[in-house]
């Protein structure tokens, strides 16, 4: 209950976030559902993925998060599936893939909308067959993905596979930008104030009304 990801510790004042957290509570208990998180950069998609994980029956399992844009396309397959020692030149020892590392927990793929078409096909195969070839273990993990792109538009443009989109879009959440949920600005600011006050040894415990008004009026292009 002391975890920052415990639903009981998350304060949301805006109706949009209260509704979202209510839906998250229900989805978290369904340990198999694939979840797609959509929203602008900085709206808290990875945070929400961790909330779902930590309030689910998988909470004691690992949370394996990876940014899809950080993996070169020529290495994606070995990163996803892993490989055995001697599988190719330079493979001096067995490497556990992301799927195996997420065993019993959650695999979170961020920036899924930027995934290369060839990598999309490999991921689709995993979702279709719900299995992959490796030594030992099972395919027991929940997949969560996130993107700041409009995947429907990407599908219509031909840059994202439609069949993969439907596989990922089992349960979808749209995280609203901070500028449309201004009720949440003050609790977020107080949370930051306490955190950085402790970090820098400052005894700042409140925000002056004039500063609060300025914070409420700001557009927050970077969101949280």
Order of alpha helices (4+ residues) and beta strands (2+ residues): alpha-beta-alpha-beta-alpha-beta-beta-alpha-beta-alpha-beta-alpha-alpha-beta-alpha-alpha
